[in-house]
Amino acid sequence: MTEADRDKWDQRYADGTYQPRTYPSPFLVERLAGLPRGRALDLACGAGRNALCLAEAGYEVEALDISGTAIERARAAARERGLEVDWRVSDLDGFEPARGRFNLITVIRYTNREMMERLPDGLADGGMLLVEHHLRTAAPVGGPTSRAFRLAPNELVDLFHGRLRVLFYDERIAPDPDGRRMALVRFLGCRGSPGF
């Protein structure tokens, strides 16, 4: 991302143009009990809703976002809740996770195909990647209007083919907890042998 992108997101958070969700992703919450414990990475964390959920569940969490304003909000929320999270301002365009470091990586509603291609390398054996994103559709739904910020049907399956075992995959139009109708793709993949 450019400096202008960083400034744009900081401004959106600061002036209220962008109202971040305060609840964690329902997909993350639904799957939480079956996810491997340990070290988690939440990318494009925004104001921290999913990173905070993971910290509350006992994960050692690293959370990255382009917006320093969003990260400061997340830090304040963590302090209020007595949670420890390693919050970092980071441009995710060139981001490469440390090889084999994480038991769980989450990417919720953020498009960066080149970055996502590198994420399986950051998973420990048995580690999981959980992705929820906007899906391309002709239906009237909330979310980004540009096709560039929506994933095509089966795009995630194709992106991780041969690198992750698909544990769950779903494309749907459904209401968000805030009442907006959304077209979403949800993916859960695992690195390594199934052990059975």
Secondary structure, DSSP 8 states (H G I E B T S, - for coil): --HHHHHHHHHHHHHTSS---SS--HHHHHHGGGS--SEEEEES-TTSHHHHHHHHTT-EEEEEES-HHHHHHHHHHHHHHT---EEEE---TT----TT-EEEEEEES---HHHHHHGGGGEEEEEEEEEEEEB--SS--SS-SSGGGSB-TTHHHHHHTTTSEEEEEEEEEEE-TTS-EEEEEEEEEE-S----
